[in-house]
Amino acid sequence: MIQGVLLPVITPFDERGRVDEIVLRNLVEFYVDVQVQGLFLLGSSGQGPVMSIPERMRAAEIAIDQTRSRVPVVIHVGTADAESTVQLSVHAADKGASAVAVIPPYYYSDHTEYEIVAHYRAVADAVSLPIFIYENPKYSGISISPELAVRMKETVPSIRGIKVAYGMGGMLEYVRLLPPDVSVFTGNADLFGLVPFGLAGMINPPTSFVPELCVALWQALRENQYEKAVDLQSKVNNVARIVAGALRRYGRSALAEVFRMRGFAIKRFPKWETRPMPEDAREALFRDLQGSGCLE
């Protein structure tokens, strides 16, 4: 089972909106070097839903190739239709992904439970990889409650994980109700209050530029070093709060800025046209992150 800090990798683009292979490889290498427990590709931060199928396949190929099997790689393959999701799943399996993540079939938020389960069953019928449910009703319009996740697992045994982002159910309800072979990951930054009760780990975009901090928190909790974990959780919370505030005000361009602060030559992110952060806002963000102790 995959556990720990799964980093939601942003997909960097060049000036023309194409996948920037050099920067993506650099990001993957950075995460492997700091010993994250896995990578989560092509979710919301990974921009998968706004990329073409060939673009998504290329990004997956680059990331999987760069890891060289050193860490597990979960590829988000969710689309609005089962055929495209299956196509991406088969490709991920062929290239050596460790698992695939599937958001419920979005846009048509009036899908019945039967239709939602059928969507996941189509993936399970096509590949033998473990499947992660990507619970994200903010973007999909469909919520996979803890009770529904249990019913899905009964029908689709290869479901082995769930990322709960903006979930409609209590996090510990997923842990309590789902069987032990399903890893429950939070999309938030709080590990301290949940890992001791069985949470498998975190997949949190706002803190993805400081993986060292997140890995240290995970390791402290795993080693029952709770005094150390309290301090680390406080720092993680501060980073998440600061970056989330910038994201609310300036959009996803704020995420590009924090990676630039770490030395990555992000030319374009997100994929769509967006205004850059004002200079004074970037400077204020840098000062706030310095004050939090996560940037020098």
N, C-alpha and C positions, 0 to 999 in steps of 0.2 A: 504493500500500500504506500502511496505517496503521501508524505507528511512534511510539514515545516513551512518555510517561507517560499511560496511560488511567486516569482516576480512577474508581474504583468508588463511585458516588454512593449514599449512604444514602437511603432513602425516609423522610422524616419524616412522622409521623402526628399528628393532633389527639387530643384527649382521648377521642374516641369511636372511634379507630382508623381514621379516614378519612385519605386522603392530604392532607397539609397543603400546599396549592398555593403559598402565599406563601413558606414556608420553602424548599420545593423550588426555586422560581424563584431565591431568594436564593443557594442553594448552587450552582446552575448558573452564575449570573452571577459568583460568586466564582471558580469554576474557570476560566471563560473569561477573566476579568480577569488571572489569573496565568499565562495562556498555556499551559495544559495542552494536550497533543497530541490529546486526545480524552476522551470520557466513556463509561463502562460502566455501563449502567442495569439494575436489576432482577435482579442476581445474588444471591449470598447476603447481602451487605451491603444490597443493594437490596430484600431481602425478597420478591422476586418469587414464589418457591414457596409463600408463605403468603398471597398476595393472590389475590382472585378475578380472573377474566379481565377484567371491566369495570374493576376497580381498576388492573390492570396496564396496560390500554390508556390509562387516564386519566393515569397517571404518565408513560408514554411520550410522550403528546401534550404534556404540560406541558414536559417536558425538551427535546423536539425544538423546540417553539415558542420556548422561551426562548433556545436557542442561536442561532437565526436564521442557521443554516448557517455559523457562525463556527468551529466545531470539529466533527470527526466524532463521531457518536453511535452507539454499538453497543448494541443492545437485546437483553438476554437474554430469550428466548422459550421456554425449555425447560420442558416439563411431562412428566408420566408417559405421556401418550398423544399420538400423532401428530396427531390431529385438532385438539386444542387448540393444539398447537405451531404448526401451519400457520395456524390462525386468528390467533394473535398475530403470526406472521411477516408475513402479508398486511397486517395493520393497521400494523405497523411500516413496511413498505415504502410503504404509502399515505400515511403521515404524514411520510415523508422521512428515515427512518433511513439511516445509512451502511452498516450491516451488522447481522446478527443473530447472536447467540451461542446455542448449543444445548447444554445438558447432556445426556448420555445419558438415555434414558427410565428414570427412577428408580423405586424401590420393587421392581420386578421385576428384581432384580439377576442373575437367571439367564437374561436375554435372550441369545440366540445372536448371533454376529457378524452373521449375515444380518439379524436383526431390528434390530440397532443401526444398521447401514448403511441399512436401509430407512427408518428413522425420519428420518435426515438426508436421504435421497433425496426423501422426501415434501416437505420444506421446499424443497429445490432445485427441485423440479418446480412449486412454487407461486409462488416469487418469484425474481427475478434478482439479489437482493442477495448480496454476499459472506457466507459463513457462517463463523463462528468455532466451533470445537469448544471446549466448556467441560469440560476434564478435571478432574474433582473427585470422585474415588472416595470420599472421606470422607462426602459427602452423597448421591451418586447410587448408590453401591454397585457401580459399573461403572468400570473403568479403561480409558482409551484409551491404550494403550502407543504408543511411537514407531512400532513396526512396524504396529500396527493403524491408526494415523493415516495412514500411507503408503497402506495398502490402501483406506481410506475416500476419500482424495484421488483415487485412481485411478478410483473409482466415482462420486464426487461432485466434479467439477472446480471447482465454485463454492466449495469450502472454501478459504478464504484466510487463516485464522488459527487459532491455538489458544492458550487460556489454560491454563497448567499449574499447578493448585493441588493440593497434596497428591499430586502425580503419582507413579506407580509406576516411571517411567523417568527416566534422567538428563536434565537439561535440555538439555545440549549434544547428546544423542542425537536429540532432536526437531529441533534446528537442523541437525545433520549429515544426517539421513535425509530430512527433508521438503524438497520442491523450493523454490527461491528465492521463489516467489510465495505461500508460506504464512508469515505472520508469527508468530513464536513469542514469547509473552509469559509472563513468570514471575508467579506469584501471590505470590512472596516479595519481599523488599526489596533483594536483592543484584543490583545492576546492574554494579558495577565488574568482577567476575570473569567476566561473561558477554557484555556488549555488544560488547567487542572481537572476540568470536568469532561474532557474528552474531545475538545475541538482539535481538528487535525492541523490547522495552520491558518495562514492569511494570504490573500491575494489583493493587495491594496495599492491602487495607482498613485495616490498623492505622496506616498513614501517610497516609491520605486526608485528614486534617484539616490537614496541613502540605504542601499541594501545591507551595508555593514551593520548599521544600527538595528535593523530588523532581525538579522541573523543572530546578533548578540543577544537580543531579547529572547528569541526562541531558545537558544542554547541555555540561557540562564534559567528559563522555566523548566526545560527538560532536566536540568541538573539540580532542581529544587533550590536554586540560589535566589530566594525570593526578595531579599533586601536589594540585591543587584538588579533584579528584574523590575522592582518598583521604580528605581531611578531610570532605567532604560525605557520602561513603558511611558513615563512622564515625558521623556525626550521625544519618543515616537508620537505621542499625542500632540505635542507642540508642533512638530513638523507637519503632521496631518492637518491640524487646524489652520496653520499659516498657509499651506499650499491650497487647501480646499477653499479658503477665503479668496485667494487670488483666482482660482478657477471659476468661482461664482461670479466674480466681477469682470474678468477679462477673457473667459473662455479657455479652451484647451491650449491656446498659445502660451499660457502660464506654465504648462508642463514642459513645453520646449525650453522655456527660459531656465528652469531649474536644472535641466540636463546640460544646458550651455554653461551654467555655473560650475558643473562638474567636469567641464573640459570637452564635452562632446560637440562636434561641429554639426549641429542640427540645422539643416538648411530650410526645411519646411515641415511643420507639424502644427495643426492637423493637416489632413490632405486637402480639405476645402479651403477656399480663400477666407482669410481672417485678418483682422487688424493686429499688428504687433502691440505688445504692451508698451505704454509710454515709458520714456526713459526714467522719469521720477518714480514710477511704479516699480520698475525693475530694481532700481537702487533701494527702494524701501523694502522690497521682498528680500533682497540680498542681506540687508541689515537685520531684518527680522530672523532670517535663517542663521545668520552669524550669532545673533543673540541667543538662539535656541541651542547653540553648541554643536550644530551638525555641519557647519561650513567654517572653513578657516579664512 
